[in-house]
């Protein structure tokens, strides 16, 4: 089975991992706060780590796919609505 190669800059990878690790730590600490059963806590921590790494993999794959999309520039102009009558 052939695997696709994904190119990601080291800067982007660092940012993804930094932000994802901060999110995961916050989620883990929340579970520690709300769970008093150590066995359930261990299962929750294990599952959360797996979930977060699946999310990181997905982010990297989406980024790689986005590099192949045509570049389109869009300009959005915000106008203030006149509410006086």
VOMAR-543879 format. One line per 3 residues: number of its first residue (from 1); their letters; for each residue x, y, z of N, C-alpha, C. Coordinates in pm, 1 decimal, decimal comma, always signed. Example, Ala and Ser with C-alpha at 12.3 -4.5 7.8 and 13.67 -1.06 7.14 Angstrom:
% VOMAR-543879
1 = as = +1319,0 -569,0 +780,0 +1230,0 -450,0 +780,0 +1320,0 -330,0 +780,0 | +1285,0 -225,0 +708,0 +1367,0 -106,0 +714,0 +1290,0 +3,0 +787,0
This chain:
% VOMAR-543879
1 = xxx = +83,7 -116,8 +0,0 +0,0 +0,0 +0,0 +89,5 +124,9 +0,0 | +63,7 +214,4 -93,0 +142,7 +335,7 -106,1 +85,1 +445,3 -16,7 | +173,4 +511,2 +55,6 +132,3 +622,2 +141,4 +158,4 +753,7 +69,8
4 = xxx = +65,4 +846,7 +84,7 +85,2 +979,8 +28,8 +182,0 +1057,8 +116,2 | +265,8 +1136,8 +53,0 +356,2 +1222,5 +127,9 +288,2 +1355,9 +154,4 | +310,0 +1408,5 +271,3 +253,3 +1537,6 +308,5 +368,9 +1628,5 +346,8
7 = xxx = +371,2 +1745,9 +285,7 +473,2 +1844,3 +320,1 +412,5 +1949,7 +411,3 | +481,3 +1974,2 +520,9 +438,3 +2075,9 +616,2 +563,7 +2149,0 +661,5 | +555,1 +2279,9 +663,2 +670,9 +2355,8 +709,7 +692,4 +2329,3 +858,7
10 = xxx = +815,2 +2337,9 +900,9 +843,8 +2313,7 +1042,4 +778,0 +2420,6 +1129,0 | +765,3 +2541,5 +1077,1 +699,2 +2649,0 +1151,5 +552,4 +2615,6 +1176,3 | +482,7 +2568,5 +1071,3 +342,0 +2531,8 +1086,2 +327,3 +2411,7 +1179,0
13 = xxx = +413,6 +2313,2 +1163,6 +407,4 +2195,1 +1248,9 +427,3 +2233,9 +1395,2 | +523,8 +2321,5 +1421,0 +545,7 +2368,9 +1558,2 +421,6 +2436,8 +1612,7 | +357,9 +2519,5 +1531,2 +238,2 +2591,0 +1575,8 +122,7 +2494,5 +1602,9
16 = xxx = +103,6 +2398,8 +1513,4 -3,3 +2299,4 +1532,7 +19,4 +2221,3 +1661,1 | +141,9 +2174,8 +1680,7 +170,8 +2094,7 +1799,8 +162,9 +2178,0 +1926,8 | +209,8 +2302,0 +1921,9 +204,9 +2388,6 +2039,6 +60,6 +2414,7 +2081,1
19 = xxx = -22,3 +2456,2 +1985,9 -161,8 +2487,6 +2018,6 -238,9 +2361,4 +2059,5 | -214,7 +2251,5 +1989,3 -284,8 +2126,6 +2021,1 -245,8 +2075,2 +2158,5 | -118,5 +2087,4 +2194,6 -76,1 +2039,8 +2326,2 -138,5 +2123,6 +2436,8
22 = xxx = -151,1 +2253,8 +2413,7 -213,7 +2339,9 +2513,9 -362,3 +2304,2 +2531,0 | -429,4 +2278,1 +2419,9 -570,3 +2238,6 +2425,4 -584,0 +2106,1 +2500,5 | -496,0 +2010,8 +2469,5 -505,0 +1879,7 +2533,2 -478,5 +1889,1 +2683,4
25 = xxx = -380,2 +1967,4 +2723,9 -352,8 +1983,5 +2866,8 -474,7 +2041,5 +2937,7 | -537,8 +2142,1 +2878,1 -657,9 +2199,9 +2937,8 -768,7 +2097,9 +2953,0 | -790,2 +2017,3 +2850,0 -894,5 +1914,5 +2856,4 -861,1 +1809,0 +2961,0
28 = xxx = -734,2 +1769,8 +2968,3 -693,7 +1669,1 +3066,4 -712,3 +1720,3 +3209,1 | -670,6 +1843,5 +3233,3 -685,6 +1898,8 +3367,6 -832,8 +1911,7 +3406,9 | -918,0 +1942,0 +3311,4 -1061,0 +1949,0 +3339,8 -1113,3 +1811,9 +3382,8
31 = xxx = -1067,8 +1707,5 +3315,8 -1111,2 +1573,0 +3352,9 -1060,2 +1534,4 +3491,1 | -938,8 +1577,7 +3524,9 -885,2 +1551,3 +3658,7 -973,3 +1620,4 +3763,0 | -1017,7 +1741,5 +3731,1 -1102,2 +1817,4 +3824,7 -1237,4 +1750,7 +3848,6
34 = xxx = -1294,6 +1689,2 +3745,1 -1432,5 +1638,9 +3757,7 -1442,0 +1488,9 +3786,0 | -1328,9 +1418,2 +3786,4 -1335,2 +1272,5 +3803,8 -1258,0 +1230,5 +3928,6 | -1325,2 +1159,3 +4017,3 -1257,9 +1111,5 +4138,9 -1218,9 +964,0 +4128,1
37 = xxx = -1272,2 +893,5 +4029,6 -1240,6 +752,1 +4010,7 -1115,3 +740,1 +3923,2 | -1006,8 +689,5 +3980,9 -877,5 +684,0 +3910,8 -884,8 +596,0 +3786,4 | -954,1 +484,6 +3792,3 -962,7 +396,5 +3675,4 -1035,4 +464,3 +3559,6
40 = xxx = -1144,2 +532,5 +3589,6 -1218,0 +605,0 +3485,6 -1132,5 +719,5 +3433,0 | -1060,7 +787,6 +3521,1 -973,3 +897,2 +3479,9 -865,7 +847,8 +3383,2 | -805,0 +735,2 +3412,7 -701,8 +678,4 +3324,3 -759,1 +648,8 +3186,4
43 = xxx = -879,1 +590,6 +3182,1 -942,8 +559,8 +3053,3 -974,0 +688,2 +2976,7 | -1022,0 +790,3 +3047,7 -1052,1 +918,2 +2984,0 -927,2 +983,9 +2927,5 | -819,3 +982,9 +3004,6 -693,7 +1043,7 +2960,1 -642,1 +971,2 +2836,3
46 = xxx = -643,4 +840,5 +2839,6 -596,5 +761,1 +2725,8 -677,3 +793,0 +2600,4 | -808,4 +793,4 +2612,2 -893,7 +820,0 +2496,8 -876,4 +963,1 +2446,7 | -861,9 +1058,2 +2537,3 -843,9 +1197,1 +2496,5 -713,7 +1215,3 +2419,2
49 = xxx = -606,9 +1150,8 +2463,2 -479,2 +1161,0 +2390,5 -496,0 +1105,5 +2249,5 | -559,1 +990,8 +2234,7 -581,7 +934,1 +2101,3 -667,5 +1027,4 +2015,3 | -773,0 +1083,7 +2073,3 -860,6 +1175,1 +1998,8 -784,5 +1297,7 +1950,6
52 = xxx = -703,6 +1356,8 +2038,0 -630,1 +1477,4 +2001,1 -528,8 +1448,9 +1889,9 | -463,0 +1334,1 +1893,5 -367,7 +1303,1 +1787,3 -438,6 +1273,3 +1655,5 | -559,6 +1218,3 +1660,8 -637,3 +1202,8 +1537,3 -674,0 +1340,5 +1481,6
55 = xxx = -704,5 +1433,7 +1570,3 -735,8 +1570,1 +1526,4 -614,1 +1637,4 +1463,8 | -497,0 +1618,2 +1523,8 -374,1 +1675,7 +1468,2 -347,8 +1618,1 +1330,2 | -363,3 +1488,5 +1315,5 -343,6 +1423,3 +1185,0 -438,5 +1483,0 +1082,2
58 = xxx = -563,9 +1502,7 +1121,9 -663,6 +1560,5 +1032,1 -625,5 +1702,1 +991,7 | -579,7 +1784,0 +1086,3 -537,1 +1921,3 +1055,3 -425,0 +1922,6 +952,1 | -328,6 +1834,9 +969,6 -215,5 +1829,1 +877,0 -261,6 +1783,4 +739,1
61 = xxx = -350,5 +1685,3 +734,0 -401,1 +1637,5 +605,0 -481,1 +1745,9 +533,6 | -563,1 +1818,6 +607,4 -641,5 +1926,9 +546,9 -548,5 +2035,2 +493,8 | -446,4 +2067,6 +569,3 -348,8 +2166,7 +523,8 -284,6 +2121,4 +392,9
64 = xxx = -244,5 +1994,5 +387,1 -179,9 +1943,4 +265,9 -274,4 +1951,9 +146,1 | -400,7 +1919,7 +166,9 -498,3 +1928,3 +57,8 -521,4 +2072,1 +14,9 | -516,9 +2163,1 +112,5 -541,9 +2303,6 +79,5 -431,4 +2361,5 -8,4
67 = xxx = -313,1 +2305,4 -3,4 -203,5 +2354,5 -86,8 -229,2 +2328,8 -234,8 | -313,8 +2230,8 -264,8 -344,2 +2197,1 -403,6 -465,0 +2272,2 -458,6 | -532,6 +2347,8 -373,9 -649,2 +2422,2 -419,3 -605,4 +2549,5 -491,7
70 = xxx = -684,1 +2592,4 -590,3 -649,4 +2717,3 -658,0 -658,4 +2834,3 -560,6 | -568,0 +2926,5 -577,1 -566,2 +3044,0 -489,8 -667,3 +3145,5 -539,9 | -756,7 +3184,0 -452,8 -860,7 +3281,3 -486,0 -853,0 +3392,9 -382,4
73 = xxx = -852,4 +3512,7 -431,4 -852,5 +3627,0 -340,3 -994,1 +3678,8 -327,1 | -1037,0 +3692,9 -205,0 -1170,4 +3745,5 -179,2 -1156,8 +3868,3 -91,6 | -1233,3 +3967,4 -124,2 -1234,2 +4089,8 -45,5 -1373,1 +4105,8 +12,8
76 = xxx = -1377,5 +4125,4 +141,2 -1505,1 +4146,3 +209,0 -1506,2 +4289,0 +259,4 | -1609,9 +4362,1 +221,6 -1621,4 +4499,8 +264,4 -1734,9 +4510,1 +364,8 | -1703,4 +4561,2 +481,4 -1804,2 +4578,3 +585,7 -1853,8 +4722,8 +581,1
79 = xxx = -1984,6 +4737,3 +574,4 -2043,8 +4870,6 +571,0 -2130,4 +4886,7 +693,6 | -2125,4 +5003,8 +750,3 -2208,5 +5033,2 +865,3 -2346,6 +5070,9 +816,7 | -2447,1 +5004,6 +873,2 -2584,0 +5029,0 +831,8 -2637,0 +5155,2 +901,7
82 = xxx = -2701,1 +5241,1 +825,8 -2759,5 +5361,2 +882,0 -2891,4 +5325,8 +946,9 | -2897,7 +5338,9 +1080,2 -3018,4 +5297,8 +1151,7 -3107,8 +5416,8 +1187,4 | -3066,9 +5537,3 +1153,0 -3151,6 +5653,9 +1182,5 -3259,3 +5669,4 +1077,0
85 = x = -3376,1 +5706,7 +1118,4 -3485,1 +5725,9 +1022,1 -3537,9 +5865,3 +1025,1
